[in-house]
Amino acid sequence: MGVALGAGEQISEILSEMKALAVAAQDYDVTNPARIAINDNYQALRRQIDLTVRNAEFNGANLLTGTDRVRALANTNATSTIDVEHEDLSTSGAILGGLPGDLLGGLGPTGVADITTAINGTSAALSRLGAGAKALDRHLEFVSKQQDVIEAGIGNLVDADMAKEAARLQALQVRQQLAIIAMQFANRQPSLLLQLFRGAA
């Protein structure tokens, strides 16, 4: 998620630069070398968007293109998931597909408005990705707390069993000691009787 969000923020910054170039291009005639230079910068930024999108892959998934998504299990029996869908931020995707191809054609206020629409669409996409990332973070925190509770419960059960076994062992040791004492006492009785008979004789 962090890679996709970082790349999306980079694309948002690039779009702002492209808008500034589009506004500046309107001050020059289409054949003016200054407008041609501005268009070259615009084209380079447009290519940079697609390069950023392609490089936003992490662990085999790219949330800024294609059909990838993040799906996380939300319960222990796998009947509920938290899904974060992809947001296509390539220049051929639904969000940025309306960008002007270049600044040499009849670029007018609608061209600048198209770039503004792309900026707004990118912001909305980043917001959706951010909300998904927050949902995953909150769920991870919940699962971590749940795991702590389960481990504490298991520890209590183990401790209870250990206490029970310790009490059982102690009772067994007491029985053994009593049995030894009883045996010693029983073994002494005949010798006491013998002494009595000897003393009487």
N, C-alpha and C positions, 0 to 999 in steps of 0.2 A: 504494500500500500504506500509506503514512504517513497518508493521509487516513482510510482505513478503520480503522486501528489507533487513531488519535486519537479518532475518533467512538466506537469501541467502548469505549475507556477512559472516555469521558464517559458513555456508557450505563451502564456498570458503577457509576459514582459515583451516577447517578440512581437505579439500583435499590437501592443501599444506603440512600439517603434514603427511598425508598418503603417499604422494610422497617421503618425506624425509625418512619415514620408509621403503618404497619399495627400495629405493637406498641403505639404510643401510643393508637391508636383503640380498642383493646380495653378501655381504662380508662373509656370513656364509653358511655352508652346511645346507641342509634341516633338518637334524636330530640334528643340534646343538641347545642346550638350548637357546642360545642368539637369534637365528632366531625364535624359538618357542615363546619367550617372545615378540619379535618384532611383530610377527603375532598376538599375543593376543591383543596388543595395536592397531594394524591395524583393527582387527575385532571390537574392542570397538568403534573406530572412525567411522567405517562403520555403526554400529548400531546407533551411535549418529546422523548421517546424517538423517536417517529415523525418529528418534525421533524429531529432529528439524523440519523436514518437517511436521510431524503430528501436532506439536504444533504451526505451523505458521498460525493458523486459527484466524480470527477476524470477529466478527459479523456474524458468520455462513459461512463465505467464506474462502477458502484456495487457494491462487494463486500458491502454489508450488506443488500441486498435483490435481488429478481429472480433472474436466472440468469446475471449477468455473472461473468466469471472472468478471471484473468490467465494468459496462455499465452505462454511465452517459448521460443524455439528453443534446444535444448541441444547441438546439433551442426551441423556445416556442411552436411550433406546433408538436413537438416530431417526426420529420422526419429525424433527424440527431442525431447520438450518438458518444461519444468517448468511445472506447472499449479498455480495457487492458486485454489481454488473459493470461491464466495461463501458467506457465513454470514448467514442471514436473521435480523437482530436487530430487525425490526419487531414491534410488539405483536400482530400477527396471524400471525407466523411460528411455526415449530416450536419455537424456543428460548424465546420470551417469550409464546407463545400461552396458557400456563397462568396468567398473571398475573390476579389478581382484577380485575374490571371496576371496582369501586368498594369503598369501605370502609363503606358504609351497610348492606349486606346482612348476612347471618349470618356475618360474618368470624370465624373461629376460628383455632385453631392450624394448621389445614390451609392457610388463606390465607397465613399467614406462611411456612409451609413451601413453598408454591408460589412465593413471592417468592425464598426461599432457593434453590430449584431453578433459577429463572431466573438468579439471580446466578451459580450454579455453571455453568450452561450458557453464559452469556456469557463467563465466564473460560475455559472450554474452547474456545469459538469464537475468542477473542482469542489463545489459545495456538496454535491451528491457523493463524490468519492470521500470527502472529509467526514461526512455523516456515517458512511459505511466503515471507515477506519475507526471512528469513535465507538461505533456499535461493537466492533470486534475487540477493541481495547477494554470496553466495559465488560464484555462477556469473558474475556481472558482473566480480568480481575475477579469476577464472580467465581469462575471455575477454580482459580487459585485459592480463594477463601473456602470454597466448598471442599477442596482437597485437604486443606488444613483441618477442617472440621472432621472429615472422614478419618484422617490419620490420628487425630486426637481420640476419636471414638474407638478406633482399633487399639490404640495404646491403652485406653481404659479397660477394654475387654481383656487384653493380654495381662495388664496389671492385676485385674480381678482374678483371672485364672492363676496367676503366679501366687497371689496371696492365698487363694484356696489351697493350692498345692503345697505351699509352705506350711499352712496350718495342718494339713493332712500329714506331712512329713514329721512335724513336731509331735503330733499325737502318736504316730507310729514309734517315734523315738522314746516317748514317755512309756508306752506299752512295753517296749523292749526292756527299758530300765526296770520297770516294775516286775517283769518276768524274771529278770536276772536276780533282783532282790528276793523274790519269792523262792527261786531255786536255791539261793544261798541260805535262806531261812530254813527251807525244807531239808537241805543237806546238813544243817547244824542240829536239827531236832534229834536224829538218831544218836549223835555223839553226846548230846545232853542226857538222853536216857541212859546211855552206857555209863556215863559218869555217875548218875544217880545210883545205878545198880552197883557200881564199884564202891561207892561211898557207903552203901548199906551193908556190904559184905565186910 
